[in-house]
Amino acid sequence: MKTNKSFTKRLRVSKKGKVISRVPGHNHFNAKDSGRARQRKGRASSIALSIADRSRFLP
């Protein structure tokens, strides 16, 4: 099966092997949020992928 390139570009693998991606939906409408909430939106989160999904989405 081919790797899904568009989704692969949105992921990265950390040194310890975690798959990390950016949480969508945090680009605009941030003015009303507190500073803490805005900082939290900038952070990435790790994704739990099964072995089948990992082989499909990571080269």
N, C-alpha and C positions, 0 to 999 in steps of 0.2 A: 504494500500500500504506500502511496506517496505521502510525503510530509505536507501538512497544511502550512504553507509558507506565511500566509497573512497572520495567522495566530502565533506562529513561531516567533515572528518579529516583535511581538508584544511581551514575550517572556524572556527571562534570563535565569541562569542557574548560579546560585551562590557557591562559595568555596566549599561549604559543607554539603552541597547537593540539593538544597531547597530550591523549588521553582518559585520565582518571584514575579509578580505582575502588578501593574498599577490599577487601582480601583477606578472604574469609569464613573463619569458623572460629577467631576469636581472642577470643571474648567471655569465656569462663570456663575454668577449669582452668589458670590462669596462675601459681599460687602456687609451683609447683616450678621454674618457669623462672628463669633468671638475670635480672638487671636488664637486661642487654644484649638478651636475647631478648625480654623484655617490651616494651622500647622499639621493637625491630624490628617487633613485631606491630602497633604503632600506626601504622606508616607505610602510606601508600597506594602502589599500583603503577600503572604506565601499561599500557594495553592497546593492542595493535596490531589495529586493525579494518580490514577491506577496505573499499573504497569502497561496495560494496553494503550491507554491514553498517552502515557509518556513516550511510548515508541511511535505513536502517531504524530504528536505535536513537537517532539524534539528530534533533531537529526541524529 
